Amino acid sequence: MTATLTPLQTVAPLTVAEAIETRRSIRKFVQEPMNQGDLHEILRLASLAPSAWNAQTWRFAVVQTAEIKEQLMAAAYGQPAVGSAPAVIVVYSDMEDTLNTVEDTAHPGMGDEGRAGQRKTFDGAFGGQDMAQRGAWGLSQANIAFGFVMLAARGLGYDTVPMLGFQPDKVRELLGLPEHVQFAGLLPIGKRAEDGFPHHRHDVERVTKFY
């Protein structure tokens, strides 16, 4: 009797609570390529993060080429997680691109009036600021998306480790990014090859004041 092979079953997405509770900072990954459909879905979900005035200042650079990952690892002080992961998502903010194309962030249902209003709002809020000032605001929005990427990844069964230890200038040069962009962080992503440390956190009462 010949055994019948059953198709692989798609893993059911985790609930939000499950994704949060099972997330670990993983630095050693299974050596297999990222499923590109899953990768696109993770970025799609992350793109649904909220942002003030719907600015959507975040941008993603996905590094999967071995040669570029090696150079990125060097820019991250040789941290092996960059080289171990099948992909590294670089999350950054480009406030200048946001301002140049701000009409695109107005909801289509608002029509031409909404597009004009969006331009007026952003020009009024940021027109008097220098690039560094408005860049810092843009980064605060990208940081929200950074968290969403981690939860979206874990929800689909992938693992990550958020990294802030790298040389921004070298990463900009490597990826051909403008000087003004600011980084939320590097995010190696893949399937865990180790469990990582369990959570060790303050309890709610330690970090909360109720009024």
Salt bridges, closest charged atoms under 4 A:
GLU41 OE1 - ARG44 NE 2.88
ASP94 OD1 - HIS180 NE2 2.74
GLU96 OE2 - ARG134 NE 2.65
ASP97 OD2 - ARG59 NH2 2.71
GLU103 OE2 - ARG119 NE 2.84
ASP104 OD1 - ARG115 NH1 3.88
ASP123 OD1 - ARG119 NH1 3.23
ASP159 OD1 - ARG154 NH1 3.41
ASP159 OD1 - ARG192 NH2 2.63
ASP169 OD1 - ARG172 NH1 2.77
